[in-house]
Every structure is written in C-alpha cells, then in structure tokens.
Amino acid sequence: HDRHDLLVVMLRGHGRMRLGAEERPVGEGSILYVPRGAVHAFRNQSPEPAVAFAVYVPAFDGRDRVETP
C-alpha cells in the first residue's frame, strides 16, 4: 500500500511474514508494523485459517492495493 501504514496483530494461527527482503515467522501475539510502500505478504502455515486484526492509517479506502503476479 503506498498511501497507508499498517499495524497487524496476530490473534490466531501462525505462518511467515515477508516485509521487504526479510521473511520471519509470526504467530499468535505477534505485532507487525508495515510502513506505507513496503512490499509485504503473509503465508499461512496453520492447519486452520489465521486470524489477525489490521489497522490502516489513514483509514483504508481500497485505492492503493497493489498485487503482484
């Protein structure tokens, strides 16, 4: 997202989070800050869906979503 910062709190599940060139394990209780413009992706490695609480600043308007092929 090039117009929003993102704060993510993992509530359930686990997996790997890519932030820029770095990838790290995340799980229940992890808190992640994704600054605007940072390439990021989450890969769920739980047998069940992972659940997270995400806060966008400013409020997400859907206009800056970028997806990679």
NUROKOL-607643 format. One record per atom (N, C-alpha, C): residue number from 0; y, x, z; atom name. Coordinates in steps of 0.02 Angstrom, whole numbers, plus 32768, in hexadecimal, padded with zeros to 4 digits. Atoms other than C-alpha are relative to their C-alpha. Example, Ala and Ser with C-alpha at 12.3 -4.5 7.8 and 13.67 -1.06 7.14 Angstrom:
0; 7FC5; 802D; 8000; N
0; 7F1F; 8267; 8186; CA
0; 803C; 802D; 8000; C
1; 7FC5; 7FD6; 7FFD; N
1; 7FCB; 82AC; 8165; CA
1; 8037; 7FD9; 8025; C
//
This chain:
0; 7FC6; 802B; 8000; N
0; 8000; 8000; 8000; CA
0; 803D; 802D; 8000; C
1; 7FC5; 7FD5; 8003; N
1; 80A4; 804E; 7FCE; CA
1; 803D; 7FE2; 8023; C
2; 7FC7; 801F; 7FDF; N
2; 8114; 7FD4; 802C; CA
2; 7FF2; 7FED; 8049; C
3; 8013; 8014; 7FBC; N
3; 80B7; 7FBB; 80D1; CA
3; 7FDB; 8037; 8025; C
4; 8029; 7FD8; 7FD4; N
4; 8077; 8022; 8162; CA
4; 7FC9; 7FD1; 801B; C
5; 8039; 8028; 7FEA; N
5; 7FD0; 7FE8; 81A9; CA
5; 7FE4; 801D; 8041; C
6; 8022; 7FEE; 7FC2; N
6; 7F87; 7FEB; 8258; CA
6; 7FC0; 7FD7; 8004; C
7; 8041; 8021; 7FFF; N
7; 7ECD; 7FC3; 8266; CA
7; 7FDE; 800E; 8043; C
8; 8028; 7FF9; 7FC3; N
8; 7E6A; 7FA3; 8306; CA
8; 7FBA; 7FE6; 7FF0; C
9; 8045; 8015; 800D; N
9; 7DAD; 7F9F; 82EE; CA
9; 7FE6; 7FD8; 803C; C
10; 8019; 802C; 7FCB; N
10; 7D66; 7F0E; 8352; CA
10; 7FB4; 8000; 8005; C
11; 8049; 8002; 8002; N
11; 7CB0; 7F13; 831C; CA
11; 7FE7; 8027; 7FC4; C
12; 801E; 7FDB; 8038; N
12; 7C40; 7F7E; 82AF; CA
12; 8015; 8049; 8000; C
13; 7FF0; 7FB9; 8009; N
13; 7C4F; 8030; 8272; CA
13; 7FFA; 8013; 7FB7; C
14; 8004; 7FE7; 8045; N
14; 7C61; 8094; 81D4; CA
14; 8029; 803F; 7FF9; C
15; 7FD8; 7FC5; 800E; N
15; 7CCC; 8119; 8182; CA
15; 8041; 7FEB; 7FE0; C
16; 7FBE; 800F; 801A; N
16; 7D85; 8115; 815E; CA
16; 801B; 803D; 7FDB; C
17; 7FE0; 7FCB; 8027; N
17; 7DD3; 817C; 80D4; CA
17; 804B; 7FF6; 8005; C
18; 7FB8; 8002; 7FFC; N
18; 7E89; 81A5; 80EF; CA
18; 8019; 803F; 7FDE; C
19; 7FED; 7FC6; 8029; N
19; 7ED0; 8216; 8068; CA
19; 7FC1; 8025; 7FEC; C
20; 803A; 7FD7; 8012; N
20; 7E55; 82A5; 804D; CA
20; 7FCE; 8005; 8039; C
21; 802A; 7FFB; 7FC5; N
21; 7E08; 8291; 80FA; CA
21; 7FD6; 7FC0; 800A; C
22; 802A; 8039; 7FEF; N
22; 7D76; 8221; 812B; CA
22; 7FE4; 800B; 8046; C
23; 8019; 7FF9; 7FBB; N
23; 7D42; 81FE; 81DE; CA
23; 7FDA; 7FC2; 8015; C
24; 8024; 803A; 7FE6; N
24; 7CCB; 818E; 823F; CA
24; 802F; 7FD5; 802B; C
25; 7FDA; 802F; 7FD7; N
25; 7D17; 80F3; 828E; CA
25; 7FD0; 7FCB; 801B; C
26; 802A; 8034; 7FE3; N
26; 7CCF; 806C; 82FD; CA
26; 8029; 7FD7; 8031; C
27; 7FE1; 802D; 7FD0; N
27; 7CF4; 7FEB; 8381; CA
27; 8030; 8026; 802E; C
28; 7FCD; 7FDF; 7FD7; N
28; 7D95; 801B; 83DB; CA
28; 802A; 8033; 7FDC; C
29; 7FD7; 7FD1; 8026; N
29; 7DD4; 8091; 8354; CA
29; 8042; 7FE0; 7FED; C
30; 7FBE; 8017; 8015; N
30; 7E8D; 8082; 832F; CA
30; 8017; 802F; 7FC9; C
31; 7FEE; 7FD9; 803B; N
31; 7EC9; 80BC; 8285; CA
31; 8047; 7FEF; 7FEA; C
32; 7FBD; 800A; 801C; N
32; 7F7A; 80D4; 8243; CA
32; 7FFE; 8019; 7FB8; C
33; 7FFF; 7FEE; 8047; N
33; 7F8C; 80D3; 8185; CA
33; 8048; 7FFA; 7FE9; C
34; 7FBB; 8004; 8017; N
34; 803B; 8101; 814C; CA
34; 8004; 7FE6; 7FB8; C
35; 7FF8; 801A; 8045; N
35; 807E; 80AC; 80B0; CA
35; 7FF7; 8039; 7FCE; C
36; 800C; 7FCF; 8035; N
36; 8049; 8105; 8012; CA
36; 7FC1; 8029; 8009; C
37; 803D; 7FD8; 7FF5; N
37; 7FAD; 8153; 805F; CA
37; 7FC4; 7FDE; 7FE0; C
38; 803E; 801A; 801D; N
38; 7F0C; 813E; 7FFD; CA
38; 7FD0; 7FF6; 803A; C
39; 802E; 800E; 7FCA; N
39; 7E8E; 80EA; 8070; CA
39; 7FCA; 7FD0; 7FEA; C
40; 8038; 802C; 800F; N
40; 7DE6; 8092; 806D; CA
40; 7FD1; 8001; 803C; C
41; 8031; 8005; 7FCA; N
41; 7D66; 8055; 80EC; CA
41; 7FBC; 7FF1; 7FE1; C
42; 8045; 800D; 8015; N
42; 7CA9; 805C; 80D0; CA
42; 7FD9; 7FEA; 803D; C
43; 8026; 801C; 7FC9; N
43; 7C45; 7FEC; 8143; CA
43; 7FB9; 801E; 8001; C
44; 8044; 7FE7; 7FF8; N
44; 7BA5; 803C; 8185; CA
44; 7FD9; 7FD9; 8034; C
45; 8021; 802C; 7FCF; N
45; 7B79; 7FB0; 81FE; CA
45; 7FD0; 7FD1; 7FDB; C
46; 802C; 8031; 801F; N
46; 7AE9; 7F39; 81DC; CA
46; 8022; 7FBC; 7FF9; C
47; 7FD9; 803E; 8003; N
47; 7B65; 7EAA; 81FA; CA
47; 8046; 8010; 7FE6; C
48; 7FBB; 7FF3; 8015; N
48; 7C16; 7E93; 81B8; CA
48; 8028; 8020; 8038; C
49; 7FD2; 7FE2; 7FD0; N
49; 7C96; 7F02; 820E; CA
49; 803C; 7FD1; 8008; C
50; 7FC7; 802B; 7FF2; N
50; 7D29; 7EA8; 825F; CA
50; 8039; 802C; 801A; C
51; 7FC6; 7FD9; 7FEB; N
51; 7DD7; 7EF1; 8272; CA
51; 803E; 7FD4; 8002; C
52; 7FBF; 8021; 7FFB; N
52; 7E85; 7EB8; 82A2; CA
52; 8031; 802D; 7FDB; C
53; 7FD2; 7FD8; 8028; N
53; 7F07; 7EF3; 8223; CA
53; 8047; 7FE5; 8007; C
54; 7FB9; 8012; 7FFB; N
54; 7FC4; 7EF3; 823B; CA
54; 8026; 8027; 7FCB; C
55; 7FD7; 7FE1; 8033; N
55; 8036; 7F15; 81A7; CA
55; 804A; 7FFD; 8015; C
56; 7FB9; 7FFD; 7FF0; N
56; 80EB; 7F4D; 81BF; CA
56; 8024; 801A; 7FC3; C
57; 7FF1; 8045; 7FEF; N
57; 814D; 7EFB; 8175; CA
57; 7FC5; 7FD3; 7FED; C
58; 8036; 8030; 800D; N
58; 80E1; 7E5E; 8165; CA
58; 7FE8; 8006; 7FB8; C
59; 801E; 7FF7; 8042; N
59; 8068; 7E6D; 80D2; CA
59; 8010; 7FC4; 7FD3; C
60; 7FEF; 8034; 8030; N
60; 80A3; 7E0C; 803A; CA
60; 7FD2; 8001; 7FC3; C
61; 8031; 7FFE; 8037; N
61; 8014; 7E3C; 7FC4; CA
61; 8019; 8020; 7FC0; C
62; 7FE5; 7FE7; 803F; N
62; 8086; 7E8C; 7F44; CA
62; 7FF6; 804B; 7FF4; C
63; 8008; 7FB8; 800C; N
63; 8059; 7F43; 7F5C; CA
63; 7FB8; 8017; 8005; C
64; 8048; 7FEE; 7FFD; N
64; 7F9B; 7F40; 7F5B; CA
64; 7FEE; 8028; 7FC2; C
65; 8016; 7FD5; 8037; N
65; 7F53; 7FCB; 7EF1; CA
65; 7FB5; 800A; 8008; C
66; 8048; 7FF7; 7FFE; N
66; 7E9A; 7FCF; 7EC7; CA
66; 7FED; 8036; 7FCF; C
67; 8019; 7FCB; 802B; N
67; 7E3E; 8063; 7E7F; CA
67; 7FC0; 7FE9; 7FDE; C
68; 803D; 8014; 8024; N
68; 7DB4; 8050; 7DFE; CA
68; 7FC1; 801A; 8020; C
//
